[in-house]
Amino acid sequence: MKKISTPFLFAISLFIISFSCSEDSDNSIDNNNNIDNTTEPQDTNAPVEATQMLNVAYGSDSTQVYDIYLPENRDENTKVLILVHGGGWTSGDKASMDPYKDLAQIELAEYAIVNINYRLASQGVSPFPMQLNDISAVINHLKTNQNNYIISQEYGFVGVSAGAHLSLLWSYDYDSQNNINMVASIVGPTNFTDTAYTSIVTPAFLFFGVTPSVEFAELYSPFHQVEAISPPTILFYGGMDPLIPSSQGIDMDAKLTTLGVTHEFTFYPNEGHGWEGDNLLDTWTKLKAFIEAQH
């Protein structure tokens, strides 16, 4: 039996706590973590040390911030993993993705990790395209600071729930420069025209002053925007999820298969909108292997 390290067990325990939280969780930013967002060029003759910068501003809104964790001995080929939190597009905070960050720092130590916040939707303020534009702003900010951070322009996404939807959609429809190597969706909505979805959950955009049409629903559905050239995708869904019907994952898997997109699909029949135990360990094991293979 493979021995599992103590740090890994600690991180996976945090992962369980976070992953089991509902879509309605809402955490505030810790203003005490704010730092000077300016960065100085690295001395290329000195050893490159690991460093972290918290609440780096990528826009003028107070919620447009990210945390970045840079590994030691990195160079211009160091790839970047971007974490996108859930919360039904209206709530949530990057802090809920810290367990993923902790695991990645242990198990995927050669990657730079970026954990992002984005502007939240509210009455009269639609998440679309606002939150997708925020992801574009994050990517542009990372590119602007590439030399200071000492990283590449190769990115991968790991998103949960609404964050998974945003990750898929941005990778499929907004990545005009083909910088995304892979994208992971953990219980993310994929198709706003799926009646199985709309009969369970009224799509968020119904509450934001937008009168949805079929065209609007398709425009913001990864299922309708994915193409044969879309990046490798890994999907995880639960058969007992009260928020995301099984068809959202099953149909996405079928569409990716038809298009010939490299992908993996894991379906846990007895799990809901998050899980723990052996299935959680299975999710992380598969996700880690996929990132290493595709990114």
N, C-alpha and C positions, 0 to 999 in steps of 0.2 A: 504494500500500500504506500502511495506517495505521501511523504511527510509534508504537511502544510505549515508554513511559518506562522509564528505568533502575530507579526504585523498583519499578515493576510487575514487571519481570523478576526482581528480587531476591526479591520476595514470592512470585512464582509458583514460583521454585526451591525455596523453603522449603515451599510448598504441596505440591509433588511429593514431597518427602522425607516429609512427614507422612502424606499420603494413601495412600502405598504401604505404610505400616506395617500389621502384622497385628492381629487382634482381641486377641492375647495381650499386647500391649505394656502396660507398667504403669509410670507415672512417679509419683514422689513429689512432694508439695508442697514448694516451697522456703520453708522457714520464715523465711529471711532477708528475704522479701518481706512479712512480716506488718506491718500498719500499724494505726494507731488508726482504728477503724471509725466513730468518731463523725464527723458532718458538721455543719458550720455553715451556716446559711442564707446564700445568696448575696446580695451587695449588688446590688439590682436597678438601681441607678444606674450601676454600673460595667460596663465591657465584660465579656461572658461569655467566659472563656478556656477552652481545652481543658484537661482534667485527667483523671487516671486514679487509681483506687484499687484496690489489689491485696489479695486474700484478705479481702474484706469478709465478716464472719460473718453468715449468715442463720439460723443454728440453733446449738444447743449442741455438736454433734459437730464434731470438728476438720476433717472433710471437707466440712462444710456451709459452703462459702465460694465467692465468685465474684470475678472481676476485672471492673471496669466502666471503660469508656473513653468519656468524654463529649466531644463535639465543641465547638469554639468557636462562639460566636454562636447557641447553642441556645436554645430557649424551650419553653413548655409544650406545643407541638405536635411537638417532636422525638420521632421514633419510635425504638423500641428493637429491636435484633436480638439474640436470645439463641442462643448456640452451645452445643451439647450433644455431648460427646465419646462415643466408642465404647469397647469393651473387653469385650464379652460380658456386661455387667452386673456383672462380678466384678472388673474391673481398669480401668486407664486413668486419665487425668488431663486437666484442662483445657488443660495445656500442649500437648497434641497438636492443639488447635484454634487455636493461635496463628497458624499460616499463614493461616487463614481470617480471623482478626482483622486481621492485617497487610494482607491484600488489601482487606478492607472499609474499613479506615481510609483507604486510598488511593483506592479506586474508589467507595465509598459514604460519603463523608466527612461527610454530613449526619446520619447515624444514630448513635445511642448503641449501643455494643456491650457485651454482657454475656456473659462466658465462664464457665460454671459447672462446679463439682464437685458431686457428690452422693454419698451413702453407697453403698458397694459391697456387693454380696451375697456371702455365704459360706455354708459348711455350716450349715444351720439358720436362716439369715437370708435370706429371700426378697427379691428385688428389687421384688416387687409386693405391695402398692402403695407400699412404702417410697420408691422412687425417684420415683414420680409425686407423692407427698406432698412430696418435696423440691422438685420444680419448682413446686408450689403455694406452698411457703414462699418461694421466690425471687420469684415474682410478687408475693406479699403484701409482701415486704420492699421491692421496688421501688416499690410503691404507697405504702407508708408514708413512703418517702424521696423521693417524687416532687418535692416543692417544693424540697428541698435539692439534688437532682440537676438540677432544671429539665428535666424530660422529660415525655412524655405517658404515658397508660396504653394505648398501642397497641403491640402486640408481634408479632414474627415469630420463627420458629424455623428454624435450620439445624442438622440433626443428621446424624451419621455412624454407620452400623451400629447398635449397640444404642442409641446416642443418637438416631438417626433414629427408631427404634421408639418411644422415649419421647416424642419430639417430636410424632409423629403421634398417638399415643394420648392425650396430654394435650390436644392441640388439638381432637381429636374428641369426647372424653368428659369432660374436666375443666374446660373453659373455660366455666363457667356464666355469666359476664358478657360473653361474646363480645368479649374483648380481643385475640384472635389474628387478625391480618390475613392471614397466610400461613404455610405450613410447608413445609420442604424436607427430603426424605428422600434421602440418598445411601447406597445399599446397605443400607437398613434392613429388618429382618424386619417383615412385615405380618400374617401369618396363621399362628398356632400350630396350627391344625387342618389345615393343608396337608400331606398325606402326603409330598409331594416335599421339604418342609422337614424333617419329623421323621425321614425316612429318611436324611438327610445329617447333620443336627445334632440331637442330643438337646436339647430345649428346656431352657434354664438352670434353670427352676423345678423340673425333675425332681430336682435335686441339693440343694434347699434345704428339705427337710423337708415338702414339699407333695406330696400325691398328686393329680396333675392329673386333672381331669375335662373333658369337652367344654365344660361351662359355664365352668369356670375358664379354659380355653384361649381361648374366645371372648371372655370378659370382658377379657382383656389382649391382644386382637388388634385392631389398627386396622381391619383388613378388616371385622370384625364390628361395630365401633362407629361407623364413619363414617355420616353422614347427609347428606341433601340440603342442609342448612344449614351443613355443615362448611366451614371456611375454604379458600381457594384453596391448591392443593397442587402441588408440583413434585417429580418422581421421577427418580432416576438409578440404573440397574442394569446389571450386566455379565452377559453370557451364559455366561462361563466361571468364574463365582464359585464357589469350592469351599464356601462357607459359606451363601450365600443363593441358592437355586435361582431360575431365571428366572421361575417361576410367581409368586413373591412380588411382583415388580414388574408382570408382565403382568396378573395377576388384579386387582391393586389398580387399575391403569389402567382395566380393564374396569368395575370396580365404581364408580369415580368417574364414568366416562362414563354408566353407567346412571342414577346418581343426579343427574346434571347438575351436578356440582361442577366449578367452574373449575379446570382443572389442565393440566399438561404432563407428558409421559412421554418420557424419552430412554433408549433401550436400545442398549448397545454390545455387539454379538454376541461379539466376541473379547476382551473385557476381563474381569478377575476382580474381586476384592474391593478395588478401587482401581485407578487408572490414571494415566498421565502423558502428556506430549507433546500432540499435537493434540486428543485427546479430553478431556484435562484442561482445556485452554484452552476447548474447546467447552462443558464443564460450567460453568466459571466465567462465561463470556459469557452463557449461558442463565440461570444462577442470578441473576446481577446484574440482567439485564433483567426477570426475574420479580419480584424484590424491588422494583425501581423501579416496576413497573406495579401491583403488588398491595399494597404496603406504603408 
